[in-house]
Amino acid sequence: MLYLNVEESASWLADGKILIHPTEGVWGIGCDAKNKKAVDRVFGLKKRDPSKKFILLSPSIKSVKEFCLIKENDIKILQKEWPGPTTFILDIGSNKYKHISYLDKLAVRVSAHLPIINLLDLFRSEMVSTSANLSGEKELKTKDDIARFFNYDDVAIFDEKLGNLTKPTKIFDLKLNSYIRK
């Protein structure tokens, strides 16, 4: 298993490979969100039902506006929470990420976790993210456990630290004005 720095991790994603990465609270597994083959590979690695979609990590609210419908009054809510550990369910506004949408919605987060900020700044795009485990199973807690479990040639670890959260991030449906996960 390769352990990569931020520059190597951005290149790894750009090459269509799978990246284990730190988030605000748990280890994630992700890829270039535009690369359908890589997204399908993440589904396969996790043994996840394709109807259960992933979170998009995006570098900024400005970039989210390029593919989600965001109303003027929504901006105030997003700016209050982003960057931060809240994922929002938003209506899609383009076909850019249609392949990972569900019912024309996307789960999107603009992270405040510095390693993710730095990675997305270098990668210059969105990445898919989901917990680094098999679907329905407990999260893998350490890089060593993850390296043993996801030991494949196309999988590497972005060698940075997790954030301070002790659980996955909150998910808020902006249209329904309610939490799906607290």
CORNOR-V888814 format. One record per run of one state. SS is the DSSP state (@ for helix, = for strand, . for the rest). FROM is the first residue (numbers start at 1). TO is the last residue. If there is no record, write none. Layout:
# CORNOR-V888814
<<SS/FROM/TO> <SS/FROM/TO>>
This chain:
# CORNOR-V888814
<<./1/1> <=/2/4> <./5/5> <@/6/14> <./15/17> <=/18/22> <./23/26> <=/27/32> <./33/35> <@/36/46> <./47/54> <=/55/57> <./58/60> <@/61/64> <./65/67> <=/68/68> <./69/71> <@/72/81> <./82/85> <=/86/92> <./93/97> <@/98/100> <./101/101> <=/102/102> <./103/104> <=/105/109> <./110/113> <@/114/123> <./124/126> <=/127/131> <./132/142> <@/143/149> <./150/154> <=/155/158> <./159/169> <=/170/173> <./174/177> <=/178/181> <./182/182>>
